[in-house]
Amino acid sequence: MNIYRKIKFSDWLRKSLLFTRHNLWVWLGYSVFVGLVLCLGRVSYALGIFSAVVSLFVGVGIAKYADLKHFTPEKSVGLFWAVKKSLPLGIIAGLTIVICWFIFSAIANILNGQWEMISYFFFDWQFTEQNLQGRDSRELAIWLYGYANITLIFTLLMLANFASWYSYPLMLFKDYSWSQAKEEGRQETAKHKDAYYKTLAFFIFEAILCTEITPWLTPVLYVLTSIFMFTTYKSFFERD
């Protein structure tokens, strides 16, 4: 097979959706877990953003676990292995995003003369009767997950500008340094720019859609993004 043939976004999407059929209960369980974790953003934006990013990247490790379990059972590993392996890099990524977000937020508050708002980034308990009362199901989901969709967009744009779509899995599974992963990842995405830009546009569009139209699907979007990141990585860097 010609590994440099033109790849279509639809190929990646189909492959990722088919991948979810394997170990479906794992993905359903992880979606529920992510949904609960994302609620932390209503207590602390910093904690919520951190947890959202960590959940996104740990999902890539869980995808590796699902892949080995289904396609290579003789090399199967435990779910705890996947979490343990992917958590350290996920934490670093989460802290990086939180720091960048805090800098932007602090500058905006300073320019607006709202110094007192800076502390709310770290703690702002919002689970009050006033916030919860009178909301229907959709409004509740928007309130709970609105920031998480913005976080996903921010993370994807940070990857696009300062790393690459493949940087995290290359560092996780190939033990590349950040600079090596960035360079090789960008070389690969450059070969399939059309599919990559459609991928980026697709997830940003879905995140925007989830902010108002389908908010309860936000955890599922996070899981799908993790799976997509792994399956596209595997198609080029872990070919049989």
MIRO-813551 format. One record per residue (C-alpha): residue number from 0; residue in three letters; x, y, z. Coordinates in nm, 4 decimals, decimal comma. Layout:
<rs>
+-----+-----+----------+----------+----------+
:   n : res :        u :        v :        w :
+-----+-----+----------+----------+----------+
: NUM : ala :        X :        Y :        Z :
...
+-----+-----+----------+----------+----------+
</rs>
This chain:
<rs>
+-----+-----+----------+----------+----------+
:   n : res :        u :        v :        w :
+-----+-----+----------+----------+----------+
:   0 : met :   0,0000 :   0,0000 :   0,0000 :
:   1 : asn :   0,1207 :   0,3487 :  -0,0789 :
:   2 : ile :   0,1435 :   0,5148 :   0,2610 :
:   3 : tyr :   0,1454 :   0,8579 :   0,1006 :
:   4 : arg :  -0,1821 :   0,8149 :  -0,0878 :
:   5 : lys :  -0,4358 :   1,0908 :  -0,0506 :
:   6 : ile :  -0,6233 :   1,0434 :   0,2761 :
:   7 : lys :  -0,9765 :   1,1712 :   0,3177 :
:   8 : phe :  -1,1302 :   1,3028 :   0,6362 :
:   9 : ser :  -1,4219 :   1,0652 :   0,5803 :
:  10 : asp :  -1,1767 :   0,7713 :   0,5966 :
:  11 : trp :  -1,0544 :   0,8849 :   0,9372 :
:  12 : leu :  -1,4056 :   0,9479 :   1,0653 :
:  13 : arg :  -1,5326 :   0,6100 :   0,9496 :
:  14 : lys :  -1,2355 :   0,4313 :   1,1028 :
:  15 : ser :  -1,2787 :   0,6126 :   1,4341 :
:  16 : leu :  -1,6519 :   0,5452 :   1,4548 :
:  17 : leu :  -1,5938 :   0,1773 :   1,3778 :
:  18 : phe :  -1,3262 :   0,1689 :   1,6468 :
:  19 : thr :  -1,5833 :   0,2650 :   1,9120 :
:  20 : arg :  -1,7714 :  -0,0588 :   1,8450 :
:  21 : his :  -1,4870 :  -0,2510 :   2,0037 :
:  22 : asn :  -1,5021 :  -0,2450 :   2,3852 :
:  23 : leu :  -1,8152 :  -0,0333 :   2,3665 :
:  24 : trp :  -1,8758 :  -0,0586 :   2,7407 :
:  25 : val :  -1,5323 :   0,0881 :   2,8076 :
:  26 : trp :  -1,6175 :   0,3930 :   2,5963 :
:  27 : leu :  -1,9612 :   0,4319 :   2,7490 :
:  28 : gly :  -1,8116 :   0,4089 :   3,0965 :
:  29 : tyr :  -1,5379 :   0,6569 :   3,0141 :
:  30 : ser :  -1,7923 :   0,8984 :   2,8655 :
:  31 : val :  -1,9875 :   0,8898 :   3,1931 :
:  32 : phe :  -1,6644 :   0,9413 :   3,3886 :
:  33 : val :  -1,5666 :   1,2384 :   3,1708 :
:  34 : gly :  -1,9158 :   1,3818 :   3,2126 :
:  35 : leu :  -1,8777 :   1,3752 :   3,5902 :
:  36 : val :  -1,5237 :   1,5133 :   3,5816 :
:  37 : leu :  -1,6255 :   1,8059 :   3,3623 :
:  38 : cys :  -1,8659 :   1,9213 :   3,6351 :
:  39 : leu :  -1,5587 :   2,0333 :   3,8332 :
:  40 : gly :  -1,5498 :   2,3457 :   3,6186 :
:  41 : arg :  -1,8455 :   2,4810 :   3,8154 :
:  42 : val :  -1,6289 :   2,4757 :   4,1289 :
:  43 : ser :  -1,3023 :   2,5984 :   3,9808 :
:  44 : tyr :  -1,2284 :   2,6982 :   3,6222 :
:  45 : ala :  -0,8650 :   2,6022 :   3,6709 :
:  46 : leu :  -0,9555 :   2,2576 :   3,8039 :
:  47 : gly :  -1,2203 :   2,2088 :   3,5368 :
:  48 : ile :  -0,9897 :   2,3043 :   3,2504 :
:  49 : phe :  -0,7118 :   2,0873 :   3,3919 :
:  50 : ser :  -0,9433 :   1,7863 :   3,4351 :
:  51 : ala :  -1,0905 :   1,8312 :   3,0869 :
:  52 : val :  -0,7503 :   1,8332 :   2,9164 :
:  53 : val :  -0,6232 :   1,5396 :   3,1222 :
:  54 : ser :  -0,9394 :   1,3418 :   3,0390 :
:  55 : leu :  -0,8918 :   1,4150 :   2,6694 :
:  56 : phe :  -0,5347 :   1,2887 :   2,6593 :
:  57 : val :  -0,5825 :   0,9955 :   2,8956 :
:  58 : gly :  -0,8516 :   0,8877 :   2,6511 :
:  59 : val :  -0,5757 :   0,8388 :   2,3935 :
:  60 : gly :  -0,4101 :   0,5893 :   2,6278 :
:  61 : ile :  -0,7406 :   0,4099 :   2,6820 :
:  62 : ala :  -0,7776 :   0,3878 :   2,3033 :
:  63 : lys :  -0,4423 :   0,2078 :   2,2949 :
:  64 : tyr :  -0,5714 :  -0,0330 :   2,5597 :
:  65 : ala :  -0,8878 :  -0,0995 :   2,3557 :
:  66 : asp :  -0,6808 :  -0,1485 :   2,0405 :
:  67 : leu :  -0,4493 :  -0,4042 :   2,2007 :
:  68 : lys :  -0,7337 :  -0,5872 :   2,3696 :
:  69 : his :  -0,9318 :  -0,6311 :   2,0503 :
:  70 : phe :  -0,6735 :  -0,6561 :   1,7733 :
:  71 : thr :  -0,3693 :  -0,7950 :   1,9559 :
:  72 : pro :  -0,5018 :  -0,9994 :   2,2508 :
:  73 : glu :  -0,1628 :  -1,1670 :   2,3038 :
:  74 : lys :  -0,0245 :  -0,8211 :   2,3905 :
:  75 : ser :  -0,3308 :  -0,7133 :   2,5878 :
:  76 : val :  -0,2738 :  -0,4859 :   2,8866 :
:  77 : gly :  -0,4971 :  -0,3731 :   3,1703 :
:  78 : leu :  -0,7010 :  -0,0558 :   3,1781 :
:  79 : phe :  -0,4979 :   0,0625 :   3,4774 :
:  80 : trp :  -0,1830 :   0,0337 :   3,2616 :
:  81 : ala :  -0,3354 :   0,2673 :   3,0042 :
:  82 : val :  -0,4310 :   0,5258 :   3,2656 :
:  83 : lys :  -0,0977 :   0,5016 :   3,4473 :
:  84 : lys :   0,0995 :   0,5354 :   3,1232 :
:  85 : ser :  -0,0944 :   0,8298 :   2,9813 :
:  86 : leu :  -0,1593 :   1,0230 :   3,3036 :
:  87 : pro :   0,1833 :   1,1900 :   3,3511 :
:  88 : leu :   0,1916 :   1,3444 :   3,0033 :
:  89 : gly :  -0,1763 :   1,4297 :   3,0351 :
:  90 : ile :  -0,1052 :   1,6181 :   3,3570 :
:  91 : ile :   0,1742 :   1,8158 :   3,1912 :
:  92 : ala :  -0,0552 :   1,9034 :   2,9009 :
:  93 : gly :  -0,3329 :   2,0006 :   3,1409 :
:  94 : leu :  -0,1073 :   2,2265 :   3,3456 :
:  95 : thr :   0,0252 :   2,3903 :   3,0291 :
:  96 : ile :  -0,3251 :   2,4725 :   2,9066 :
:  97 : val :  -0,4286 :   2,6019 :   3,2509 :
:  98 : ile :  -0,1250 :   2,8321 :   3,2723 :
:  99 : cys :  -0,1837 :   2,9699 :   2,9213 :
: 100 : trp :  -0,5540 :   3,0209 :   2,9915 :
: 101 : phe :  -0,4805 :   3,1897 :   3,3256 :
: 102 : ile :  -0,2365 :   3,4338 :   3,1632 :
: 103 : phe :  -0,4940 :   3,5361 :   2,9019 :
: 104 : ser :  -0,7682 :   3,5591 :   3,1644 :
: 105 : ala :  -0,5557 :   3,7603 :   3,4090 :
: 106 : ile :  -0,4488 :   4,0078 :   3,1409 :
: 107 : ala :  -0,8115 :   4,0557 :   3,0336 :
: 108 : asn :  -0,9245 :   4,1160 :   3,3933 :
: 109 : ile :  -0,6400 :   4,3610 :   3,4573 :
: 110 : leu :  -0,7201 :   4,5563 :   3,1408 :
: 111 : asn :  -1,0859 :   4,5686 :   3,2447 :
: 112 : gly :  -0,9934 :   4,6815 :   3,5954 :
: 113 : gln :  -1,1480 :   4,3680 :   3,7479 :
: 114 : trp :  -0,8601 :   4,2564 :   3,9657 :
: 115 : glu :  -1,0888 :   4,0723 :   4,2058 :
: 116 : met :  -1,2023 :   3,8410 :   3,9263 :
: 117 : ile :  -0,8553 :   3,6874 :   3,8947 :
: 118 : ser :  -0,9039 :   3,4752 :   4,2078 :
: 119 : tyr :  -1,2298 :   3,3325 :   4,0711 :
: 120 : phe :  -1,0269 :   3,1432 :   3,8130 :
: 121 : phe :  -0,9086 :   2,9120 :   4,0918 :
: 122 : phe :  -1,2221 :   2,8876 :   4,3043 :
: 123 : asp :  -1,5780 :   2,9868 :   4,2282 :
: 124 : trp :  -1,8399 :   2,7580 :   4,3829 :
: 125 : gln :  -2,1405 :   2,7779 :   4,1525 :
: 126 : phe :  -2,3532 :   2,4878 :   4,2773 :
: 127 : thr :  -2,6022 :   2,7163 :   4,4450 :
: 128 : glu :  -2,9800 :   2,7047 :   4,4516 :
: 129 : gln :  -2,9915 :   3,0206 :   4,2420 :
: 130 : asn :  -2,7852 :   2,8627 :   3,9643 :
: 131 : leu :  -2,9649 :   2,5273 :   3,9699 :
: 132 : gln :  -3,3233 :   2,6335 :   4,0197 :
: 133 : gly :  -3,5513 :   2,6691 :   3,7187 :
: 134 : arg :  -3,3142 :   2,5193 :   3,4607 :
: 135 : asp :  -3,4435 :   2,2538 :   3,2230 :
: 136 : ser :  -3,2232 :   1,9618 :   3,1177 :
: 137 : arg :  -3,0658 :   2,1392 :   2,8202 :
: 138 : glu :  -2,9968 :   2,4604 :   3,0126 :
: 139 : leu :  -2,8372 :   2,2588 :   3,2920 :
: 140 : ala :  -2,6067 :   2,0838 :   3,0458 :
: 141 : ile :  -2,5105 :   2,4143 :   2,8835 :
: 142 : trp :  -2,4298 :   2,5563 :   3,2270 :
: 143 : leu :  -2,2276 :   2,2499 :   3,3262 :
: 144 : tyr :  -2,0335 :   2,1947 :   3,0036 :
: 145 : gly :  -2,0169 :   2,5277 :   2,8245 :
: 146 : tyr :  -1,6621 :   2,5983 :   2,9436 :
: 147 : ala :  -1,5529 :   2,2429 :   2,8505 :
: 148 : asn :  -1,6366 :   2,2972 :   2,4844 :
: 149 : ile :  -1,4377 :   2,6207 :   2,4827 :
: 150 : thr :  -1,1535 :   2,4298 :   2,6499 :
: 151 : leu :  -1,1588 :   2,1688 :   2,3734 :
: 152 : ile :  -1,1429 :   2,4371 :   2,1044 :
: 153 : phe :  -0,8596 :   2,6143 :   2,2885 :
: 154 : thr :  -0,6652 :   2,2885 :   2,3258 :
: 155 : leu :  -0,7026 :   2,1971 :   1,9590 :
: 156 : leu :  -0,5885 :   2,5424 :   1,8494 :
: 157 : met :  -0,2893 :   2,5237 :   2,0859 :
: 158 : leu :  -0,1952 :   2,1875 :   1,9338 :
: 159 : ala :  -0,2299 :   2,3266 :   1,5826 :
: 160 : asn :  -0,0109 :   2,6290 :   1,6546 :
: 161 : phe :   0,2499 :   2,5072 :   1,9023 :
: 162 : ala :   0,2703 :   2,1321 :   1,8521 :
: 163 : ser :   0,0949 :   1,8923 :   1,6124 :
: 164 : trp :  -0,2057 :   1,6645 :   1,6010 :
: 165 : tyr :   0,0268 :   1,3684 :   1,6573 :
: 166 : ser :   0,2561 :   1,5183 :   1,9218 :
: 167 : tyr :   0,0873 :   1,3645 :   2,2251 :
: 168 : pro :   0,0607 :   1,0039 :   2,0956 :
: 169 : leu :   0,4159 :   1,0207 :   1,9583 :
: 170 : met :   0,5480 :   1,1283 :   2,2981 :
: 171 : leu :   0,3297 :   0,8706 :   2,4737 :
: 172 : phe :   0,3830 :   0,5641 :   2,2580 :
: 173 : lys :   0,7161 :   0,6357 :   2,0855 :
: 174 : asp :   0,8896 :   0,8163 :   2,3740 :
: 175 : tyr :   0,9711 :   1,1123 :   2,1494 :
: 176 : ser :   1,0801 :   1,4401 :   2,3012 :
: 177 : trp :   0,8439 :   1,7330 :   2,2534 :
: 178 : ser :   1,0568 :   1,8827 :   1,9749 :
: 179 : gln :   1,0865 :   1,5477 :   1,7926 :
: 180 : ala :   0,7133 :   1,4816 :   1,8193 :
: 181 : lys :   0,6330 :   1,8312 :   1,7030 :
: 182 : glu :   0,8592 :   1,8045 :   1,3974 :
: 183 : glu :   0,7583 :   1,4565 :   1,2859 :
: 184 : gly :   0,3931 :   1,5223 :   1,3598 :
: 185 : arg :   0,3952 :   1,8384 :   1,1495 :
: 186 : gln :   0,5664 :   1,6586 :   0,8634 :
: 187 : glu :   0,2928 :   1,3955 :   0,8626 :
: 188 : thr :   0,0055 :   1,6414 :   0,8872 :
: 189 : ala :   0,1590 :   1,8431 :   0,6024 :
: 190 : lys :   0,1254 :   1,5381 :   0,3758 :
: 191 : his :  -0,2475 :   1,5218 :   0,4465 :
: 192 : lys :  -0,3344 :   1,8867 :   0,5040 :
: 193 : asp :  -0,6795 :   1,8653 :   0,3538 :
: 194 : ala :  -0,7901 :   1,5816 :   0,5834 :
: 195 : tyr :  -0,6237 :   1,7409 :   0,8846 :
: 196 : tyr :  -0,7858 :   2,0821 :   0,8400 :
: 197 : lys :  -1,1234 :   1,9168 :   0,7917 :
: 198 : thr :  -1,0604 :   1,7222 :   1,1121 :
: 199 : leu :  -0,9809 :   2,0394 :   1,3023 :
: 200 : ala :  -1,2843 :   2,2160 :   1,1563 :
: 201 : phe :  -1,5076 :   1,9189 :   1,2376 :
: 202 : phe :  -1,4181 :   1,9093 :   1,6068 :
: 203 : ile :  -1,4331 :   2,2855 :   1,6469 :
: 204 : phe :  -1,7751 :   2,2871 :   1,4785 :
: 205 : glu :  -1,8962 :   2,0027 :   1,7014 :
: 206 : ala :  -1,7676 :   2,1827 :   2,0118 :
: 207 : ile :  -1,9555 :   2,4973 :   1,9084 :
: 208 : leu :  -2,2651 :   2,2864 :   1,8433 :
: 209 : cys :  -2,2368 :   2,1321 :   2,1891 :
: 210 : thr :  -2,2297 :   2,4728 :   2,3574 :
: 211 : glu :  -2,5945 :   2,5375 :   2,2669 :
: 212 : ile :  -2,7618 :   2,2603 :   2,0675 :
: 213 : thr :  -2,6352 :   1,9243 :   2,2000 :
: 214 : pro :  -2,4643 :   2,0038 :   2,5335 :
: 215 : trp :  -2,5181 :   1,6585 :   2,6837 :
: 216 : leu :  -2,2976 :   1,5137 :   2,4094 :
: 217 : thr :  -1,9935 :   1,7102 :   2,5280 :
: 218 : pro :  -1,8389 :   1,4114 :   2,7151 :
: 219 : val :  -1,8959 :   1,1933 :   2,4074 :
: 220 : leu :  -1,7214 :   1,4558 :   2,1925 :
: 221 : tyr :  -1,4192 :   1,4427 :   2,4227 :
: 222 : val :  -1,4052 :   1,0644 :   2,3946 :
: 223 : leu :  -1,4455 :   1,0752 :   2,0155 :
: 224 : thr :  -1,1626 :   1,3290 :   1,9907 :
: 225 : ser :  -0,9357 :   1,0974 :   2,1914 :
: 226 : ile :  -1,0253 :   0,8016 :   1,9698 :
: 227 : phe :  -0,9757 :   1,0078 :   1,6545 :
: 228 : met :  -0,6342 :   1,1200 :   1,7745 :
: 229 : phe :  -0,5291 :   0,7596 :   1,8347 :
: 230 : thr :  -0,6698 :   0,6015 :   1,5197 :
: 231 : thr :  -0,5171 :   0,8641 :   1,2899 :
: 232 : tyr :  -0,1846 :   0,8257 :   1,4702 :
: 233 : lys :  -0,1997 :   0,4466 :   1,4424 :
: 234 : ser :  -0,2716 :   0,4571 :   1,0694 :
: 235 : phe :   0,0651 :   0,6221 :   1,0014 :
: 236 : phe :   0,2958 :   0,5384 :   1,2899 :
: 237 : glu :   0,1866 :   0,1873 :   1,3917 :
: 238 : arg :   0,1186 :   0,0200 :   1,0594 :
: 239 : asp :   0,1239 :  -0,3564 :   1,0610 :
+-----+-----+----------+----------+----------+
</rs>
